[in-house]
Amino acid sequence: MAQSKDDSSGDAAATDNPLARHGKVSYLEIPAVDARRAAAFYNAVFSWNIRGNPDSPSFTDPSGQLIGRWHADRPIAATPGFGIYLYVVGIDASLAHVRDQGVTFLTEPREQGDIWIATIKDTEGNHLGIWQFSPR
Protein backbone atom coordinates (compact mmCIF):
# COMPACT_ATOMS: atom_id res chain seq x y z
CA MET A 1 0.00 0.00 0.00
CA ALA A 2 1.40 3.41 -0.97
CA GLN A 3 2.00 5.91 1.79
CA SER A 4 0.52 9.36 1.26
CA LYS A 5 2.99 12.23 1.28
CA ASP A 6 1.57 13.57 4.54
CA ASP A 7 1.37 10.22 6.35
CA SER A 8 4.29 9.72 8.71
CA SER A 9 2.49 7.26 10.98
CA GLY A 10 4.73 4.42 12.00
CA ASP A 11 7.86 6.49 11.33
CA ALA A 12 8.60 8.81 14.24
CA ALA A 13 11.89 9.88 12.60
CA ALA A 14 9.94 11.53 9.77
CA THR A 15 8.79 14.29 12.09
CA ASP A 16 12.21 14.85 13.68
CA ASN A 17 14.68 14.39 10.84
CA PRO A 18 14.54 16.33 7.54
CA LEU A 19 16.20 13.39 5.76
CA ALA A 20 13.24 11.14 6.55
CA ARG A 21 10.55 12.38 4.16
CA HIS A 22 8.43 10.04 2.11
CA GLY A 23 9.60 9.98 -1.51
CA LYS A 24 12.61 12.26 -0.89
CA VAL A 25 16.02 11.32 -2.25
CA SER A 26 18.18 11.57 0.85
CA TYR A 27 20.80 8.78 0.73
CA LEU A 28 23.21 7.74 -2.05
CA GLU A 29 25.71 4.94 -2.31
CA ILE A 30 28.26 5.87 -4.98
CA PRO A 31 30.54 3.30 -6.63
CA ALA A 32 34.24 4.14 -6.32
CA VAL A 33 37.46 2.42 -7.26
CA ASP A 34 39.32 4.83 -4.95
CA ALA A 35 36.99 6.22 -2.27
CA ARG A 36 39.54 8.78 -1.06
CA ARG A 37 39.96 10.19 -4.57
CA ALA A 38 36.19 10.26 -5.09
CA ALA A 39 35.63 12.01 -1.75
CA ALA A 40 38.26 14.63 -2.61
CA PHE A 41 36.54 15.28 -5.97
CA TYR A 42 33.05 15.71 -4.50
CA ASN A 43 34.45 17.91 -1.74
CA ALA A 44 36.39 20.12 -4.20
CA VAL A 45 33.62 20.46 -6.79
CA PHE A 46 30.40 20.28 -4.74
CA SER A 47 31.61 21.23 -1.21
CA TRP A 48 30.40 17.95 0.28
CA ASN A 49 31.41 17.44 3.92
CA ILE A 50 33.51 14.27 4.12
CA ARG A 51 33.64 12.28 7.34
CA GLY A 52 34.36 8.84 8.76
CA ASN A 53 36.92 6.25 7.78
CA PRO A 54 39.17 7.72 5.03
CA ASP A 55 39.16 4.37 3.21
CA SER A 56 35.35 4.21 3.25
CA PRO A 57 34.23 7.82 3.68
CA SER A 58 30.72 9.12 4.16
CA PHE A 59 29.37 12.50 3.10
CA THR A 60 26.76 15.13 3.73
CA ASP A 61 25.93 17.68 1.04
CA PRO A 62 26.05 21.41 1.92
CA SER A 63 22.29 21.54 2.53
CA GLY A 64 22.37 18.65 4.99
CA GLN A 65 19.55 17.11 2.96
CA LEU A 66 21.61 14.36 1.28
CA ILE A 67 23.91 11.83 2.92
CA GLY A 68 25.69 8.71 1.74
CA ARG A 69 28.99 6.97 1.19
CA TRP A 70 31.28 5.50 -1.45
CA HIS A 71 31.47 1.75 -2.11
CA ALA A 72 34.38 -0.12 -3.67
CA ASP A 73 32.25 -3.25 -4.05
CA ARG A 74 29.80 -1.69 -6.53
CA PRO A 75 30.21 -1.58 -10.31
CA ILE A 76 30.97 1.86 -11.71
CA ALA A 77 27.97 3.53 -13.40
CA ALA A 78 29.93 4.01 -16.62
CA THR A 79 26.93 4.12 -18.95
CA PRO A 80 23.89 6.36 -18.67
CA GLY A 81 21.03 4.81 -16.77
CA PHE A 82 19.26 6.38 -13.84
CA GLY A 83 20.40 10.00 -14.14
CA ILE A 84 21.76 11.84 -11.13
CA TYR A 85 22.10 15.60 -11.57
CA LEU A 86 23.60 17.81 -8.87
CA TYR A 87 22.55 21.44 -8.65
CA VAL A 88 25.37 23.98 -8.78
CA VAL A 89 25.56 27.73 -8.31
CA GLY A 90 27.36 28.83 -11.46
CA ILE A 91 27.70 25.98 -13.92
CA ASP A 92 30.74 27.51 -15.64
CA ALA A 93 32.68 27.96 -12.38
CA SER A 94 31.73 24.43 -11.33
CA LEU A 95 32.93 23.05 -14.65
CA ALA A 96 36.23 24.88 -14.15
CA HIS A 97 36.59 22.98 -10.84
CA VAL A 98 35.72 19.76 -12.68
CA ARG A 99 38.41 20.47 -15.30
CA ASP A 100 40.92 21.08 -12.49
CA GLN A 101 40.16 17.57 -11.22
CA GLY A 102 40.96 16.10 -14.66
CA VAL A 103 37.65 14.34 -15.23
CA THR A 104 36.02 13.52 -18.56
CA PHE A 105 33.38 15.81 -20.01
CA LEU A 106 30.55 14.01 -21.78
CA THR A 107 28.44 17.02 -22.80
CA GLU A 108 29.19 20.72 -22.55
CA PRO A 109 26.57 22.95 -20.93
CA ARG A 110 23.39 23.17 -22.95
CA GLU A 111 20.11 24.90 -22.37
CA GLN A 112 17.16 22.66 -21.60
CA GLY A 113 14.02 24.66 -20.94
CA ASP A 114 14.78 27.05 -18.08
CA ILE A 115 17.93 25.23 -16.92
CA TRP A 116 21.48 24.60 -18.11
CA ILE A 117 22.83 21.05 -17.86
CA ALA A 118 26.12 19.30 -18.54
CA THR A 119 27.29 15.73 -18.04
CA ILE A 120 30.65 14.43 -16.89
CA LYS A 121 32.29 11.29 -15.58
CA ASP A 122 33.53 11.67 -12.02
CA THR A 123 37.04 10.57 -11.02
CA GLU A 124 35.77 6.98 -10.76
CA GLY A 125 34.09 6.89 -14.18
CA ASN A 126 30.48 7.29 -12.97
CA HIS A 127 28.12 9.29 -15.21
CA LEU A 128 26.98 12.43 -13.42
CA GLY A 129 25.07 15.52 -14.44
CA ILE A 130 25.22 19.05 -13.13
CA TRP A 131 22.65 21.78 -13.63
CA GLN A 132 21.69 25.35 -12.78
CA PHE A 133 18.71 27.58 -13.47
CA SER A 134 18.93 30.03 -16.40
CA PRO A 135 20.35 32.47 -17.19
CA ARG A 136 23.85 31.15 -17.53
Steps between C-alpha positions, in 0.01 A plus 500: 500500500640841403560750776352845447747787502358634826480165681792450736320254727724216602813707433574732791829607336305665217385776732842556659747454216486694170666206322204275579231624261288266295617494138801728562841406364716525810762221488741396222750220474755593233728243335870584531822328406686741731267639768755756621542641149123507448444675834763762414328565164151543647640720776694721254223534241178482705621595853379172649601449864710183520513301822572156642756241402725647225499165318119484504388861543149630548365838394239763563417755231512873588124513561508211746218346297706225332730247664678188382830326445729353236519125434791313344287187462255656252541511122576844360200667331696548178200511267196724528214345690323657793614862470636684801534876456650721770395863522782754487519875547680610185534215254804653328694545826405147605620362168830683550536310831413178316769571238751561781424149627580353156169324443337418167236729355217320323289801398575870525238723662182522298172673558205276577186700566576739786815318616855437381635145525829325432617143550836370615664186631624538856851390600373141526332491158139540621264700276386814679309809398515853631243773450404857585202723431522745207642744421850368466 
